[in-house]
Amino acid sequence: MVTKLKVILTLCFVKIKKIMLAVKKKKSMKEIMTVYYMEAKTAKLSGKKVAWITSGGPVEPLIAMDIIPVYPENHGAMIGASKMGVDLCEKAEEMGYSRDLCSYARSDISCATVNGGPIGGLPKPDMLICCNNICGTVLKWYEIQARYYEVPLFILDTPFCHTEYSEEAKKYVRRQIEEYIAFLEEVCGRKMNYEKMDKVGRLSVEGQRLWQAVLDTATNSPSPITAFDAFFHLALIVTLRGTRIAVDYYKNLLEEMYQKVDKGIGAIPNEHYRLLWDNLPIWYRLRWLSNKFADYGASLVADTYTTAWCGTLKYIDVDNFLDSMAEAYSRIYLNIGIDEMAKNVIEMIDKYNVDGFVIHSNRSCKPYSLGQYDIQKIVQRERDIPCLVIEADMVDERNFSESQIATRIEAFMEMIKEQKGSWSRNSNYTE
């Protein structure tokens, strides 16, 4: 019976590998992610290990160790986009978790117990990697999942960088990077290949530079890409950062954006106004929001969320990746002070020639949302542009009021219209 089961599993694995090889030749986002999740779900058959890791965690050592990284936050975004968030969040609340907790955490915790969500649950992890540079919730969230799956957990602690990165912080985080690698070596039963680690680091930097170049095409008017497009294309720089697949994908995407710029093709027809988005996407209402802003001739040309995966490039030394990685992962957007955040926002307003600032006050993400009103005041004082606050949640639809938000968007666009003079900037536009 055991032998027969092994034969069946082997045949299934061979069939899956053939499917994956066929899909890899096509290289579309959907197909790449299909391959990625199929490989993760069949990791046991291929002898690979799976690590769940926070979205802000250092993934490059995992790639170098041939460990498949899986992101519960990415899965949470998929749950939100699939409009499955409410059911899973409610299940977590029935399990005793507060509705005030992050909806990514709630949906992931409950999903694990029923193999729910759009892909039938995530593959069982062999280890969990948690970095607190994005928030404090991940600490307890990953402890819960480590206990549930009975697997080891590594926590990388990054000191909060209000304005600077001290020498003490540098040494503290760098030591943890060494401990992180030692942890991976122990779990995998083999040593790190530092030559491969160097190659992964270089691919990571190349991918981040290409991603930044893609986002920078939005400095053109009309912009060939919107924040809503960026939310979609972001997946690979998060999930497969440090791989040739990500680099090749963004090379092709950048060429596509350049072609649109050369032809004067905008992401939305009749671009009149250019907006900046702050905070995570509202995954279950992306199309509605995109269409709503487009109806007013407004293009969300940039956002603070997707830039987080290339915003620390200036701290990375490609010839000394591991040392510089410690600083880069410590100084991401959510781990700096409010004044530094506001400075970044103002730089983006100037860079992308923005007419208005859209703030998603996200019930789930406290580190992202708590300082937003201070940032709003600074932006209005320094750049005097209209600001819109949308109160919602990234996954839980119970916190979204379509009629209220539509009314706020209408008033916001009217403010921009009055400030800019009129809609006549493009004579083809009719209200």
N, C-alpha and C positions, 0 to 999 in steps of 0.2 A: 504493500500500500504506500509506504514511504517512497520507494523507488518510483512508482507510478506518478506520485505527486511531483517528485523532482523533475521527471520527464516533461510533465505538463507545464510546470513553471519555466523550464528551460525553453520549450517551444514558444511559450508566450513571450518570453524575454527576447528571443530571436526575432519574432514577429514585430515586437515593439521597436527593436533596434532598426529594422528595415524601414518602418514608418518614419522614425526619427531621422534617418539618413536622407530619405526622400524629402522630408520637410525642410531639412537644413539647407538644401539647395535653393529654396525659394526666398528665404531671408526676410519675409514680412514680419512685422511686429507680432501679429497674432500667431504666426507659425513658429517663430522663435520662442515665444512664451509657452506655446504648446509643447515644444520639445523640452524646454526647461522643466516644466512640471512633470512631464512623463519620465524624464531622467531622475528627478527627485523621488518620484513615487516608486521607481523600480531600482532605487539605489542599492537595496539589499542584494538584488540579483547580480548587480555589476560589481559588488564588493566595495562600494563607496559609502562614505558616511555623510549624514545630513546634519547640518547645524542650523538651528533657528537663531537669527541675529536681529537686533534692533536696526531700524533704518539708518541711524546715525553711527552704527558700529563699524569698526575697521574690518572690511571684508577681505582685503587683499591677502592677508595670511591664510585665510580659508581657501581662496583660489589657489594659492601657491602649494597648499597641502593637499590639493585635489579633493577638498570637502565641498559638498554642494550646499551653498547658502540659501536659506529660505527665510522670507520676511513676513512675519505675521501682520505687520502694518500694511504691506502690499496686499495681502489677502483681505485685510479689513477694507481696503479701498475697493477691491473687487466685489466684496459683499455689499458695500454701499452702492456701487454702480449697478449691481444686479437687483437692487431694491429688496434685499434679504435682511437688511440691518435690523429692522424693528422686531421681527420674530426672534432673532438670535439675541438681541439686547434684552428683550422681555424674558427670554429663557434664563439669561444670566441673573436678572433681577429675581426670578423665582428661586435661583440657587442661593440668593442672599447677598448679591452684589448691588451696591447703590447705583441708582440711575445717574448720579453725579459723576460716576467714574467715566473715564475715556471710553467712547463707543468702540474704538478699535480693540481695547482690552476686553470689554464685555462680550463683543461678538466672537473674538478669538477663544476666550475661555469656554463659552458655551458651545461653540462650534466643535471644539475638541472632543466633547462628550457624545456628540451625535454624528460626527463626520459630516457636518453640514456645510453650507456655503455653495458657491457656484461650481467648485471642482471636487466636491465630495470630501472636504477636509484636507488639511495639510499632511504631508508624509510624517510619520513618527520621527522625532529628532533623536540623534545620538548624543547631542550636547546642545546647550543653550549659551549664547553669547549676548551679554547685556551691557550697553554703554549708556550712562546717564547724561550724555551731552544734549539729549533732546528733551528729557523730562524726568521727574522722579517716579512717576507711575510705573515705568517699565521695570523698576527694581522689584516691586511686589508682584507685578504681572508675571515676570519671568520666574520668580521664585515659585509661584503657584503652578506654572506649567512644568517646571523642573520636578516638583514633587509629584505632579500628576503622571508624568511619563517616567519618573524615576531615573533621571539622567543627570549628569554633572552640569553645573552652571558656573560660568566665569563672568565676573562683573568688572568692567573697566570704568574706573572712577575718574572723571575729568573735572578739575576745579573750575568754578565759574570765573569767566574772564570778563570782568566789568569793563576794563579799558585796556588792559595789557596782559601779556603772558610772561610771568616772572620766571627767573632762572630756577627757583624752587619747584614751580609747577612743571617746568620742562623736565627736570630730573625725576619728579614723582611719576609723571605719565610715562616717560620713557622706560622706567623700571617695570611698569605694568605691562608695557608692550613685550618685554622679555618674558614676564610671567605668563602672558597670553600665549606666546609661542611655545613655552614649556608645557602649558596646559594642553595645547593641541597635539604636541608630540606624545604626551602621555596617553591621551585618549586614542590616538591613531596607532600608537606603537611604533613610530618611526620618526626620524629626525627631519627637521626643516631643510629643504634644498634652497640655500640662499641664492644660488645662481638663478633658480626659477623665481624666487621672491623678487629679485631685481627686475626680471623681465615683466612680471605681473605689475610691479610698481610703475614701470615705464608705460605699460599699456593703460594703466589706470589714469595716469597723468594725460596721456594722449587722448583718451576717451573724454576726460573732463574738459580739455581744451576744445575738442570738437563740439561738445555739448554747449559750451559757452559761445562758440562761434555760431551755432545754430540759433541760440537765443538772441545773439547780437544782430542777426539779420532783421530783427524787429525794429532796429533803429531807422530802417528805411520807411518811407511813406509813399504808398501804402505798405503796411507790414505784411509780409508773406506768411506770418505765423501769429497765432494768438495764444494767450495763456491756456486756453482750453485745449489747443493742439499740444502745447508743451506738457500739460498734465498727462496726455496719452503717451507721448514719446519719451517721457521721463523714465519709464519702467526699466530700460536696460542699463542706464547709468546708475541706478540703484541696485538692481538685481545681479547684473553681470559686469559690474565695474572691475576692470583689470583683465578683461578677456578680449581676444581678437574679434569675437562676434560683435561686441558693443562698438569697438572702433570702426569696423566695417559698416555697421548700420548707420552710425552718425556721419561717416564720410558720405554715404549715399544720400542721407537726409539733407546734409549741408549743400550738396550739389543741387538737389531739388529746390532748396530755398533760393540759391543763387540764380537758378533759371527763372524762378518766379519774379525775383527782383529785376532781372534784366528785361523781362517782358512787362513789368509794371503791374503784375497780378497781385492783388491784395487778398488776405485771408477772408475778408468780408467785402461785399460790394459797397462802393461809395463810402469809404472810410472818411469820417469827418472829425471824430474825436478819439483821442488816445488815452487809455486808462491803465492804471497800475493796480493789481490785485494783491492783497495781503492775507496770509494764512493759508491753511489747507483748502483744497477744493471741496465743494458740496457735491459729493460724488453722485448722488441720486438725482440731481437737478442740473447737471452740466449742460445738456442740450437746451433746456428751458432758459437758463441764464444766458447762454451764448446767443440764442435767438432774440431774447429780450433786449440785450444791449445792442445787437446788430440792427434791430428795428429802429434804433435811434441814430444809426450811423456810427456807433461807438465800437472800437476795437480794443480789447484788453491786450495790450502789446507786451506786457511783462508782468512778472509776479515775484514775490519774495520767496516762494516755496521751491520752485524748480531751480532757482539759482543757487540754492543751498548746496547742491552737489557739485558745484564748481566755484563757489564763492571763496574758498580757502586756497585756491591754487597758488596765490602769492606766497604762501607759507611753505610750499613743498619744494624740496630740492630733489630733483629726479635722480641725481647721483648719490644721494644719501636719503633714500626714501623712508626707511624705518624710523630714523631719528626725526626727520621733518614731519612724518605722519602724525607723531604724537602732538605736535602743535596744531596741525591742520584739523585734526579731529576734536581738539579742545576749543577751537575758535570758530565753530560753526555758528550760524545766525542765532539759534535758540540758546546758545551758551554765552552770550555777550550781554552787556548792559543796555538799558533802554536808550541812552544817548547814542551808543554805537549803532543800535538798530535804526534809530531815526536818521543817523548819518548815512547809512546804507540806503535807506528809502529815498532820501533826498538825492543821492547820487544817481539812483535809478530814474527818478523823476526827470532829472536833467539829461541823462544819457538817452532816454527813450522819448524825450519831448512830450511829457505826459500832461494832459489837461485836467485829470481828475483822479482821485485816490479812492479805491473801493476796499473797505475793511470788512473781512468776514470775522465777526466776533463769534468764535467757535466755542460752544458750550463744553466740548470735550477736551480741547487743548489749552490748558491754563497757561503754560509758559509762553505760548504764542499770543494769547488773547489778553492777559492781564495788563500789559503795558500799552495796549493799542490806543487808548484815549490820550495818553501822554504823547505818543508818537503823532497822533492826529493834531494835537495842539502845536507841536513843533513844526510839522509840515505846513499847517495853515499860517503859522507865524513867518516861516522862512520862505515859503513859495506861494502862499495865498491862492491855493487852488481848492475847489470844492471837494469835500470828503463825504463818502457814503458809508454808513455802518449797517451791515446785514447781520442780523442775529439768527444763527442756525447751528447745525451740527454736521460734521463731515459724513456720518453714517446713519444716525438716528433721525428718521424723517418726522418723528413726532415733534421735533423742535423747529420745523420749517413752516412758515405761514406764507403761502404763495401770494395771496391778495395783499398782505401787508408789505411784502418785499417788492411787489410790482408797483405799489403806490410810492414807496421810497425811491425806487429807481426812476420813476417818472419825475418826481420832484428834483432829484439829483441832476438828471439830464437837463431839466429846465434851468437849474442854476448854472450849469456849464454853458448852456445856450445864451443866457443873459450875459455871462462874463465874457464869452468869446465874441458876442455881438449878434450873430445870427447864424442860421444854417447855410447861408448863401456862399459859404466857402467853396462849395461844389454845386454848381448850378443845376446839375442833373438830379439833385436830391429834392424830393417833395415830401412834405409831412403827410 
